[in-house]
Amino acid sequence: MPINIAFYVHHHGSGHLMRCLAISTLLTDCQITFLGSRLEAYSSLIPDSINCIELPMDTPSSADRHYAEGNPVEGLHYAPLNVEGQRQRTALLTEFFNRVSPLLFVVDVSVEVALLARLSGVPTIVIKQHGNRQDLPHQLAYQSAEVVLAPFSPMMKQEETPWLANKLVYTGGFSRYPLQVNSRSGEQANRAAVLVGAGGTSLDATFLIHIAQQAPDWIFEVVGKLAGSTTDRVPTNVIWHGQLDDPRLILERCVLVIGNAGHNTVMEMAALNKRFIVIPEQRPFDEQLIKATILDQLALACVVHPHELYQTNWPAVLTATAAREPHWQGIVDKEATARAAQLIRQTYGSIYNSGDYSLSADSNSAVEGSRSN
């Protein structure tokens, strides 16, 4: 009987997709399906072995003449009325649930999708993110799951309610880059990389020209798609690289990195052991703000808030950050993706009594040791 594992991939930014890809590539003995919106934008990254089901967006279009936000529903974050895309995606999801069985569904992330799966009788693993998620919808999603998977180190954990802590498993952090401990030899002094994320950022062209003018002794290598005009008088110490599939060579030669507090960015900084200036953007449930606060408490990054960008003494901040020795040890774990894949197999085996897909005693101990106490 095939081992069916499906991933719901949220479309905001690229982090959810990259995380699902990293885990699914280790589930080579399973039939993998990705369900999500805008998956086609990443078709070059998704292996042919993964079945993809494109879901329409659940936001209203001009054709939705009777759209209404509707009365608030305490147990849901998003429940509009009369949105055709929402009806279509729900139909596609439930059709998939009905057609593919037995199935374990990994939700990264959506409260509504997790609860829809549970209402359809499909067991789930729900991914845990940082942020203020004590609200009722998140609590219902976590309660509905067989396991709640935290894709980061226990060093970065938040305080949780006892019942959630008992079903929460920390896999450790993981990144597409191999773990490096000491990689200072290739760095060039007074050279900074700037990572412009895809999920919305205050690191636009205007700011980058500002920081380059404020710190003329520095060279800024900018990676990502910029908002704002770059046709103005660009300082000679700015290098615009645009969107790159892999900026690793740039990151390795720069003495420090400026970027947002997205999960993948933070894990990449940890894997490459980089000095980091983090700008936490506004996200639902203060996800980036809380992650940046944790990084600050662990002395892993210098935090500059978006409203401080034009009041900061950038030469001083850059010099001070460059003088610090990074110490990301323990944040990224080279066994983390394997631990996540093992957890999925173990959960599938425990639900469907499939001994072939349970963990070995050693692997099981590693997973159990990752549970929060």
C-alpha positions as CSV (number, residue, x, y, z in Angstrom):
1,M,0.0,0.0,0.0
2,P,1.5,3.4,-0.9
3,I,2.5,5.8,1.8
4,N,0.7,9.0,1.0
5,I,2.1,12.2,2.5
6,A,0.7,15.6,1.4
7,F,1.9,19.1,2.3
8,Y,-0.3,22.2,2.3
9,V,2.1,25.0,1.2
10,H,1.1,28.5,2.1
11,H,1.8,31.0,-0.6
12,H,3.1,34.0,1.4
13,G,6.8,34.3,0.6
14,S,9.0,31.3,-0.3
15,G,9.8,30.0,3.2
16,H,6.9,27.5,3.4
17,L,7.8,25.9,0.1
18,M,11.5,25.6,0.9
19,R,10.7,24.0,4.2
20,C,8.4,21.4,2.6
21,L,10.9,20.7,-0.1
22,A,13.7,20.1,2.4
23,I,11.6,17.6,4.3
24,S,9.9,15.9,1.4
25,T,13.2,15.1,-0.4
26,L,14.0,12.7,2.4
27,L,10.6,10.9,2.1
28,T,11.8,9.0,-1.0
29,D,9.7,6.0,-0.2
30,C,6.5,8.0,0.0
31,Q,4.1,9.4,-2.6
32,I,4.3,13.2,-2.0
33,T,1.7,15.8,-3.0
34,F,2.0,19.6,-2.6
35,L,-1.3,21.5,-2.5
36,G,-1.1,25.3,-2.5
37,S,-1.6,28.6,-4.4
38,R,1.1,29.9,-6.8
39,L,3.1,26.7,-6.8
40,E,3.7,27.2,-10.5
41,A,6.0,30.1,-9.7
42,Y,8.4,27.6,-8.2
43,S,8.0,24.8,-10.7
44,S,11.8,24.9,-11.5
45,L,12.5,24.0,-7.9
46,I,9.9,21.3,-7.4
47,P,11.0,17.8,-8.5
48,D,8.9,15.9,-11.0
49,S,8.4,13.2,-8.5
50,I,6.2,15.5,-6.4
51,N,2.5,15.8,-7.5
52,C,1.3,19.4,-7.4
53,I,-2.3,20.5,-7.1
54,E,-2.7,24.2,-7.7
55,L,-5.3,25.8,-5.5
56,P,-7.0,29.1,-6.5
57,M,-6.6,32.1,-4.2
58,D,-9.3,32.5,-1.6
59,T,-9.4,36.3,-1.9
60,P,-12.3,38.1,-3.6
61,S,-12.1,39.1,-7.3
62,S,-14.1,41.6,-9.3
63,A,-16.4,38.7,-10.3
64,D,-17.4,38.0,-6.7
65,R,-20.3,40.5,-6.7
66,H,-21.8,39.2,-3.5
67,Y,-18.6,39.0,-1.5
68,A,-18.9,40.0,2.2
69,E,-16.5,39.7,5.1
70,G,-19.4,38.2,7.1
71,N,-19.8,38.1,10.8
72,P,-16.6,37.3,12.8
73,V,-16.1,33.6,13.6
74,E,-14.2,33.2,16.8
75,G,-12.6,30.0,15.9
76,L,-11.4,31.0,12.4
77,H,-9.0,33.7,11.1
78,Y,-10.5,34.0,7.6
79,A,-14.0,33.1,6.7
80,P,-15.4,35.5,4.0
81,L,-18.7,34.9,2.2
82,N,-19.3,34.3,-1.5
83,V,-15.8,34.0,-2.8
84,E,-15.6,31.7,-5.8
85,G,-11.9,30.9,-5.3
86,Q,-12.5,29.9,-1.7
87,R,-15.3,27.5,-2.8
88,Q,-13.0,26.0,-5.5
89,R,-10.0,25.5,-3.2
90,T,-12.2,23.9,-0.5
91,A,-13.7,21.5,-3.2
92,L,-10.2,20.6,-4.5
93,L,-9.0,19.9,-1.0
94,T,-11.9,17.8,0.1
95,E,-11.9,15.9,-3.3
96,F,-8.2,15.1,-2.6
97,F,-9.0,13.9,0.9
98,N,-11.8,11.7,-0.4
99,R,-9.7,10.3,-3.2
100,V,-6.4,9.6,-1.4
101,S,-6.4,7.4,1.6
102,P,-4.7,6.5,3.8
103,L,-3.2,9.9,4.1
104,L,-1.1,12.0,6.5
105,F,-1.4,15.8,5.8
106,V,1.3,18.2,6.8
107,V,0.0,21.8,7.1
108,D,2.5,24.6,6.6
109,V,0.5,26.7,7.5
110,S,-3.2,27.5,7.7
111,V,-5.7,27.2,10.6
112,E,-8.6,26.8,8.2
113,V,-6.9,24.1,6.1
114,A,-5.9,22.2,9.3
115,L,-9.4,22.2,10.6
116,L,-10.9,21.3,7.2
117,A,-8.7,18.3,7.1
118,R,-9.8,17.3,10.6
119,L,-13.4,17.7,9.7
120,S,-12.8,15.5,6.7
121,G,-11.3,12.8,9.0
122,V,-7.7,13.3,7.8
123,P,-4.9,13.3,10.4
124,T,-2.5,16.2,10.3
125,I,0.9,17.4,11.5
126,V,0.7,21.2,11.9
127,I,3.8,23.3,11.6
128,K,4.4,25.7,14.5
129,Q,5.7,29.2,13.8
130,H,6.9,32.0,16.2
131,G,4.5,34.7,17.2
132,N,1.6,35.4,19.5
133,R,-0.5,32.4,18.6
134,Q,-2.5,31.9,21.8
135,D,-5.7,32.9,20.0
136,L,-8.5,30.4,19.7
137,P,-8.1,29.5,16.0
138,H,-4.4,28.6,16.5
139,Q,-5.3,26.6,19.6
140,L,-8.0,24.7,17.7
141,A,-5.6,23.9,14.9
142,Y,-2.9,22.7,17.3
143,Q,-5.5,20.6,19.2
144,S,-6.7,19.1,16.0
145,A,-3.3,17.9,15.0
146,E,-1.7,14.5,15.8
147,V,1.7,16.3,16.3
148,V,2.8,20.0,16.2
149,L,6.2,20.3,14.6
150,A,8.5,23.2,15.4
151,P,11.2,23.5,12.7
152,F,13.7,25.2,15.0
153,S,15.9,24.7,18.0
154,P,14.5,24.5,21.5
155,M,16.9,27.4,22.2
156,M,14.4,29.5,20.2
157,K,11.2,28.3,21.9
158,Q,8.5,30.4,23.4
159,E,6.6,29.8,26.5
160,E,3.7,27.3,25.7
161,T,0.7,26.0,27.5
162,P,1.4,22.6,29.1
163,W,-0.9,20.6,26.7
164,L,0.7,22.1,23.7
165,A,4.2,21.6,25.0
166,N,3.4,17.9,25.4
167,K,2.6,17.5,21.7
168,L,5.2,19.9,20.4
169,V,8.3,18.4,18.8
170,Y,11.4,20.6,18.0
171,T,13.3,19.2,15.1
172,G,16.1,21.7,15.3
173,G,16.7,24.4,12.6
174,F,17.6,23.5,9.1
175,S,18.7,25.3,6.0
176,R,19.5,24.6,2.3
177,Y,23.1,25.4,3.2
178,P,25.4,23.0,5.0
179,L,26.4,23.9,8.5
180,Q,29.6,26.0,8.8
181,V,31.3,26.8,12.0
182,N,34.3,28.9,11.1
183,S,34.3,30.4,7.6
184,R,35.9,33.7,8.1
185,S,38.7,33.2,5.5
186,G,36.8,34.4,2.5
187,E,35.2,37.4,4.0
188,Q,36.0,40.9,2.8
189,A,36.1,43.8,5.3
190,N,33.5,46.5,4.9
191,R,31.3,44.5,2.6
192,A,27.7,43.9,3.5
193,A,25.1,41.7,1.8
194,V,21.5,42.9,1.9
195,L,18.8,40.3,1.5
196,V,15.5,41.6,0.2
197,G,12.8,39.1,1.0
198,A,9.8,38.2,-1.2
199,G,7.2,38.5,1.6
200,G,7.2,42.3,1.9
201,T,10.0,44.4,3.3
202,S,11.0,47.9,4.2
203,L,14.4,47.3,2.6
204,D,13.5,49.2,-0.6
205,A,15.7,51.2,-3.1
206,T,15.2,54.4,-1.2
207,F,16.6,52.9,2.0
208,L,19.5,51.2,0.3
209,I,20.6,54.4,-1.3
210,H,20.3,56.1,2.1
211,I,22.5,53.5,3.9
212,A,25.0,53.6,1.1
213,Q,25.3,57.3,1.3
214,Q,25.5,57.2,5.1
215,A,28.3,54.6,5.0
216,P,30.4,55.4,1.9
217,D,33.3,53.2,3.1
218,W,31.1,50.1,2.8
219,I,30.1,48.1,-0.2
220,F,26.5,46.9,-0.3
221,E,25.7,43.8,-2.4
222,V,21.9,43.7,-2.7
223,V,20.1,40.4,-3.5
224,G,16.4,40.3,-4.3
225,K,13.6,42.1,-6.1
226,L,13.5,45.7,-5.0
227,A,10.5,47.9,-4.4
228,G,11.0,51.5,-5.5
229,S,12.9,53.1,-8.3
230,T,16.6,52.3,-8.8
231,T,16.9,54.8,-11.6
232,D,17.9,57.6,-9.3
233,R,21.5,58.5,-8.7
234,V,22.8,55.2,-7.3
235,P,25.9,55.4,-5.1
236,T,28.9,53.6,-6.5
237,N,29.2,51.4,-3.4
238,V,25.9,49.6,-4.2
239,I,25.8,46.5,-6.3
240,W,22.4,45.4,-7.5
241,H,22.3,41.6,-8.1
242,G,18.6,41.2,-8.5
243,Q,16.8,37.9,-7.8
244,L,19.3,35.0,-7.5
245,D,18.4,31.3,-6.9
246,D,21.4,30.9,-4.7
247,P,23.3,33.9,-3.2
248,R,25.6,31.8,-1.1
249,L,28.9,33.1,-2.7
250,I,27.8,36.7,-2.0
251,L,26.9,35.9,1.6
252,E,30.1,34.1,2.2
253,R,32.3,37.0,1.0
254,C,30.4,39.6,3.0
255,V,31.5,40.3,6.6
256,L,27.8,40.8,7.6
257,V,24.3,40.5,6.3
258,I,21.3,42.8,6.6
259,G,17.9,41.1,6.2
260,N,14.5,40.5,7.6
261,A,13.5,38.0,10.3
262,G,11.9,35.5,8.0
263,H,12.4,31.9,9.1
264,N,14.5,30.8,6.2
265,T,16.7,33.9,6.3
266,V,17.5,33.3,10.0
267,M,18.3,29.7,9.4
268,E,20.6,30.5,6.5
269,M,22.4,33.0,8.7
270,A,22.8,30.4,11.3
271,A,24.0,27.7,8.9
272,L,26.6,30.1,7.4
273,N,27.5,31.5,10.8
274,K,27.1,35.1,9.7
275,R,27.0,38.4,11.6
276,F,23.5,39.6,11.2
277,I,21.6,42.9,11.3
278,V,17.9,42.0,11.4
279,I,15.0,44.2,10.5
280,P,11.8,42.6,11.7
281,E,8.8,43.4,9.4
282,Q,5.2,43.6,10.4
283,R,3.7,40.1,10.1
284,P,0.5,38.5,11.4
285,F,0.8,37.6,15.1
286,D,4.1,39.5,15.4
287,E,6.0,36.5,14.0
288,Q,9.1,38.4,12.9
289,L,9.1,40.8,15.9
290,I,9.1,37.9,18.3
291,K,11.8,36.0,16.4
292,A,14.0,39.1,16.4
293,T,13.4,39.5,20.1
294,I,14.7,35.9,20.6
295,L,17.7,36.6,18.5
296,D,18.5,39.7,20.5
297,Q,18.1,37.9,23.8
298,L,20.5,35.2,22.5
299,A,22.9,37.9,21.3
300,L,22.7,36.4,17.8
301,A,21.8,39.6,15.9
302,C,21.6,43.4,16.0
303,V,18.0,44.4,15.8
304,V,16.9,47.6,13.9
305,H,13.2,48.2,13.7
306,P,11.7,49.5,10.4
307,H,10.8,52.9,12.0
308,E,14.4,53.3,13.0
309,L,15.9,52.8,9.5
310,Y,16.4,56.5,8.8
311,Q,17.4,57.5,12.3
312,T,20.1,54.9,12.8
313,N,23.8,55.7,12.9
314,W,24.6,53.2,10.3
315,P,28.4,53.5,10.2
316,A,28.5,52.8,14.0
317,V,26.1,49.9,13.7
318,L,28.0,48.3,10.8
319,T,31.3,48.7,12.6
320,A,30.1,47.3,15.9
321,T,28.4,44.3,14.1
322,A,31.5,43.5,12.1
323,A,33.6,43.5,15.3
324,R,31.4,40.8,16.9
325,E,32.2,37.1,16.5
326,P,29.0,35.2,15.5
327,H,28.1,32.2,17.6
328,W,25.1,30.5,16.1
329,Q,26.0,27.1,17.5
330,G,22.9,25.0,18.3
331,I,20.5,26.9,16.2
332,V,20.9,24.7,13.1
333,D,21.1,21.0,13.4
334,K,22.4,18.9,10.5
335,E,20.0,16.1,11.5
336,A,16.9,18.4,11.6
337,T,15.4,17.5,8.2
338,A,16.0,13.8,8.8
339,R,14.3,14.2,12.2
340,A,11.3,15.9,10.7
341,A,11.0,13.2,8.0
342,Q,11.3,10.5,10.7
343,L,8.6,12.1,12.7
344,I,6.3,12.1,9.7
345,R,7.0,8.4,9.1
346,Q,6.6,7.6,12.8
347,T,3.2,9.5,13.0
348,Y,2.0,7.7,9.8
349,G,3.0,4.3,11.3
350,S,1.3,5.0,14.6
351,I,-1.9,6.0,12.9
352,Y,-2.1,3.2,10.3
353,N,-0.3,0.5,12.3
354,S,2.5,0.3,9.7
355,G,5.5,-1.1,11.6
356,D,7.6,-0.7,8.4
357,Y,7.4,3.0,8.8
358,S,8.0,3.4,12.5
359,L,11.3,4.8,13.7
360,S,14.1,2.7,15.0
361,A,14.7,2.9,18.8
362,D,17.6,5.3,18.3
363,S,15.6,7.6,16.0
364,N,12.6,7.4,18.2
365,S,14.7,8.5,21.2
366,A,16.0,11.5,19.1
367,V,12.5,12.6,18.3
368,E,11.2,12.1,21.9
369,G,14.2,14.0,23.1
370,S,13.2,16.9,21.0
371,R,9.8,17.3,22.8
372,S,9.3,20.4,24.9
373,N,9.0,19.8,28.7
